[in-house]
Structure formats: C-alpha cells, structure tokens
Amino acid sequence: MYIAQVTLAKPILSTPGNPTLQVVPLGSTLSAADNNQDGEYRQYAAGRIRMITTPTEQLAEQVTLIGLTFAQYNLVQRWMGEIVLYRDTQRRRIYGGYLAVRDERRTRSSVGEHVDVTVTFQRLSYSDKV
Amino acid sequence: MQPITAAPRGALTSAQVMQALERAPAVSIDYGYELLTGSYTAPTVTDLSNYLVKDTAAKVQRDNTATVQGSCTFTTEYAHNWGADRIRLYQLWYVDGLLPGNAPVRFDLGHFMVTTPEVILGQSIPQYQVTGWDTMYLLQQPVGGSYSAPAGQSFYVAIQNVLTASGVPQFSFVDPVVSTKTIQNDMVWPISSNATWVQIINEMCAACTMRPMFVDYTNILRVIPDVDPTTLPSEYTFVAGDTATGRAKDADWAAHTTIAPGNRSLARDAWNVPNHWIFVQNNLTFEPTNGSGRYEVNNVSDGPTSQTAIGRTITAPVVFLDAAGQADLASQGEQIVRKAKNIAEVVKFDTGPMPLAGHYDILTLTDPTLPASDDRRLVAQQWTLPLAGGDMSWVCNVATPGAWGSGVQAPGAGTGTSDIPTYIPNRYLHFT
C-alpha cells in the first residue's frame, strides 16, 4: 500500500460539497492562530485553585489569500458562513468556516488589479469519511 | 448520595472516584445524553450526545420538597417525541493519568421525560431548549375518578395497587417493610378531589410515616422512612475552613476543598415557631380525646422556642392525619413536632461539581465562620448541577439547628483521608 503525500504548489480554498469549485490564490499567509480551551481556573476555600475544563477546543486561524481575481473574491464572499476546506503549501488542511471577510484592493504589475482577502477560519469538527 | 462505585463506576475504586471529584488539581468535564426506549429496567440505549448544543446553561437540578423532584435543562438539535421520550443525562470526568487510556469517570444523572421544548426560530438547523422532568412526572396524572383503599389493607399492597392502577407498569413494589402497617380507616379520594396518582401515594406514605415517593438516578421508585435525620450518618463533609472536623476528614484539606469561598449564608426563621400542637386522627366515628384519636404536644421547656423561653403559647393549626392507630398518630405527630419546633436554619453555599448528589442527602458543613459552632449537620433540600462543569449550588436545612450557642449536632466521623459518601441502602424502600 502506498500513501502519496501531495504538496500543493498553491493554496486552495474549496467546499466539501463541491470540491471542484475552487479558489486558487497566488499565495497565502497564515498570520495568526488562536487555540482556546473552554474552561476556567476555579477558586475554592483556603485559596485552592482548580482547573476545570471542557473537552471543547476552539482553534481560529487567520489566513490571507493573496492575489484573488474579483470572481474569486466574489466566491470567497459567497462561501461566508459555509463549511470550506482550506489547504495550503504547508500541507495544512483545515475544515472551517468564517463569518467575516476583510479585503484590500491592490494593483500588482504581474496580475493587474486584484484583491487580497483575510478571513479567520474557525476550525470545525468535520469528517470527510464516506 | 449515589453509591460511589456502583455502575457505571463498578470497575473503579472509591479512591479513584474521589480523586476525580475532589482531589485532582485539574479535570475536564464533558456531558452527554442518551435516548432510552423500551423496558424501564433494561432499555435500549441510543447516545444522542452529538446532537447536544453545549452551553453553560445546561443543568440538572433537584428540589427534594417537590412532587416531581428532578428536572433538567439543555439544548439539543434532536427532534424528540416530546412528552414521551425518556433520556438519561451523564457527565464524563477526565483526569490525566487516573484511568488507563485516560478513560473518563462516568456519572449518570438521572432519567428524564423531555416535555417542554422551546425551539429557536430562524435557524437553519432547529435547536430545542428542553426542560425535562424525572419519571415521577408519569405519576402526576389525575386519576380521573374516585379512588379508595380499604381499612385493613397493608400499605404495601395499597401503594402497589396505586402503581398498577396508574398504568405505569414498569414499577413494582419489592420491599415489604411498610406492609407491617395497615390502613386504619378507609382512605377515599372522591372524584371531586381531582387527586393525582402521586398525591394518593404520598398521602399513603405520610399515613405510614414515610416520606413522599421519589425516583432515584437509576429510575427506581423509592420511599424513605421519615426518620430523624440527625440519627443518620453524614454522607459527605464540605470543608470551608480550618476546623477540627475538616482536619479529621483530610489533613491536607486546604488542597482538596471544593467549597466556593463566597456565596455562603446562614438564615434563621424564628417567626411564630409553634410550641403547642394538636393532632387528630381522620375518619373517626367518635369524638376524639387525648389518648383516643387525639394527640397533643406542649413544648414547655425544650429549646429557644419553648413556651418558657418565648413566654407564651403559640399553637400550630390542628393537623388531621390518616393514622393507623393512636400509636401511629403519636408517631406522626412527633415527626411533625420535631421538624416544627426548631428555629429553621437554612444554609446556602456553592461547591465544585458533585454529581453524586442525590435525594435528601445528609451533609456536614464545617466552617469556622458559622456562629456558635464550626459544624452543621445538613439535609439537602435543593441543588443545581451545571452540566458543563460549573460550580453547583446547594440549599440545605440544618438538621438540628444550633441555638446560637448549643445543641449543634456532632458531625459524622471522618475517615482521616477522604470522607467518601456513604450509601445507606436501608434508608430506602424501593420500587423497581
């Protein structure tokens, strides 16, 4: 049995429901990640402090998709609030969703006018087993 | 309280369970629920935890003084057969290194009928905020006619007959202790009384000196003899500060206490506490006199509410009782006097989650800031357990109210390492 590891040349954003519909930006950056565990430090008598958590972890990752065409930008906007799959050249594979899109319009000589889009993925529990 | 190592913790030791409950410095608490179908004693179990919408408002709570004592609140995306589905809630406690494979310690929190959904509108997947009630709810239906139990019938048979007539066939009466008492006079509930099954059962229980029926966390119907709670051993000790009792329970108590530092209060109610009572037996064919259908109690000098201490006689409303004879009338009367003659003390406090909490738990609170004495023996009246691991709240009556200087009941003996909750099976008569 052979397991192939595929390293992407460019990041890809798609939806699990229709993986052939893809947004392929020129590049992407993962600029920040917040990993939060639900829970709290609970204080009890005599100054005892106990950590009580729940198994829920919240992982939010901020990704900037660089050099999108306006058609791709529209697609990214359309997928707001839906489950998307983000894969990048670092073999990251994130099922998540985002509820906001921040865009910056730029002009680069190589691609002309385009959009850089920043979204914050909230990682979601998703099984792609069939 | 729940037996500490009964199923689903049958493979664990008491020390392991208590390590999770009070000693581990860090725990992770999850919760889930299961749909139970078919038999009450061996149901088919379907886990629906994936449908739960986890939130901090989810809780199980218990009011031991209510007719349907247990209830729950949670949010689910599962569309239940509302009013018919029976579910079981549970908590899972994960403690690093406690069990092989980091397996959780599971606590079942009771069976509930999911009756009252509130659906949140405008969402792509409907969410139901559910209130559920324990299965005493099934007995809270009106009889829809008159009901009677004849004189001479044992209460054992009488209560069994009510359960059968209620149409809840899974329950049967297996402990014959109350069969030693018989109904003295015909007990009749006319159609105009609009009595419910549980009302009839509880009036029968009262007539044979039992507390009202309840259902435990395994869905077994039980009744408890209405005995003086101060004669029962303490099931658990909450240590709120440095006291002799706290040190006896656990020399390293400060590292293991689970009582919250704030929100503790002690209230007293001395408003018109009676010191004179008259009890009359129901359904007599003759005029009752003291010693023959009538029982009278004067608290002349016992405690701070006595006629001597108060300087006047405060008569309680006459109480009519379905007694099985003069001795039973006196016994029931004394039970009422015992509860009523004391200045009521109510203690409220918060603790870390304690999913072993049960029905009328006998607790000890040891707290150096309590007036008069560090310790109070408590009878838990209400508790609320947040399912997501939040601190729980307790409302307890003091079993023997201290007279602000005397009369405080001695606490239960500590084990020296951990005051492991004691299961007292002979407190229960159970229906299964």
Contacts between the chains, C-beta under 8 A, distances in Angstrom:
chain1	res1	chain2	res2	distance
A	39	B	28	7.3
A	39	B	389	7.5
A	42	B	352	6.6
A	42	B	391	6.7
A	43	B	260	7.6
A	43	B	261	6.1
A	44	B	257	5.2
A	44	B	258	5.8
A	44	B	259	6.1
A	44	B	260	6.1
A	44	B	261	6.5
A	44	B	352	6.5
A	45	B	239	7.1
A	45	B	240	4.9
A	45	B	241	6.1
A	45	B	254	7.7
A	45	B	257	4.7
A	45	B	259	4.9
A	45	B	260	7.3
A	45	B	261	5.2
A	46	B	241	6.9
A	46	B	242	7.4
A	46	B	253	7.4
A	46	B	254	3.8
A	46	B	257	5.8
A	47	B	254	7.4
A	48	B	254	6.3
A	48	B	255	6.3
A	48	B	256	7.4
A	48	B	257	5.6
A	50	B	24	7.9
A	50	B	25	6.0
A	50	B	26	6.9
A	50	B	27	7.5
A	50	B	258	7.8
A	50	B	352	6.8
A	51	B	25	6.8
A	51	B	26	4.0
A	51	B	27	7.6
A	52	B	26	7.6
A	52	B	27	5.7
A	52	B	28	7.6
A	52	B	29	6.2
A	52	B	352	7.4
A	52	B	353	7.6
A	52	B	389	4.9
A	53	B	26	7.3
A	53	B	27	7.5
A	53	B	28	4.6
A	53	B	29	7.4
A	53	B	389	7.5
A	54	B	28	6.5
A	54	B	29	6.1
A	54	B	30	6.0
A	54	B	54	7.0
A	54	B	388	5.6
A	54	B	389	5.9
A	55	B	28	5.7
A	55	B	30	4.8
A	55	B	94	7.2
A	56	B	54	6.4
